[in-house]
Amino acid sequence: MIKRKQQFAIIATATLLLSACSGLSNTQQRVLSGGAIGTGVGVVGTAVTGGCVTCGAVIGGAVGAGAGYLVDQHEKGNLP
């Protein structure tokens, strides 16, 4: 079980990390969100299939960040 000091440290760290994302542009938010979602999907996918979890996280994060950028550009009308 997590002790009270550890809980406080986790909450404080998460709060600081999330507050650093408050001034991002729409493009940056979409790329970051895509990367985070891609990383999660990559980790889960490789954990389920028995592959390299680190490799899945890196590849999933890169693909997700790229997809987030493409979605942003499409919504701005820069892509067909």
N, C-alpha and C positions, 0 to 999 in steps of 0.2 A: 504494500500500500504506500502511496506517496505521502510523504510527511508535509506538514503545513509550510515549512520553509521552501521545500521544493515546489509546491503548488504556487507560492507567491513568486518564485523566480521564473517559473514557466509563464505565468500570466503577465508579469512585467516584461519579459522578453517578447512575448507575442504582441503586446501593446506597442512596444517600441518599434518592432518590425512593421506592423501595420500602419503606424502613424507616418512612417517614411514614404508611404505610397500615396499620400494625400494630394500632392501637387503634380500628379502625372497628367499628361495630355491623353486624349482619347486613344491615339495610336499606341502610346506606351502602356495604357491600361489593357488594351486588347492583346498586345504582344505578351505582357506579363501574365494575363489570365490564361491565354492559350498555352504558354509554357508551363504554367502550374498544372493545368488540367492534363496536358500531354505527359508531364512527368508522372502524375498519379496513375494515369492509364498505363504507361509503360511499366511502372513498378508492379502494379497488380497483374498485368498481363504476363510479365516474365515470371512472377512468383507463382502464378497458377500453372504455367506451362513448364516450370522447372529450369528456366533459362537464367542468364546472368542479369541479376536485378539492377546492378549499376549500369550496365549497357542499356537495358530497357529504359531506365530513368533518363539517361543522357539522350538517347535517340528520341524518346517520346517528348522530352522537353524541347528539343530542337524542332521537331515536326510541329508541335503545338504552337511554338512561338512563330514559326513561319506561317502557319494557318491563321493565327491571330492577326498577323500583319496583312495577309491577303484579304481577310474579311474586312479589315479597316479600309484598305484601299478600294475594295469593291463598293463599300457603302459610301465612300467619298466620290464615287463615279470615275475613279482612275483606271478601273479594269472593266472589261466588257461583261 
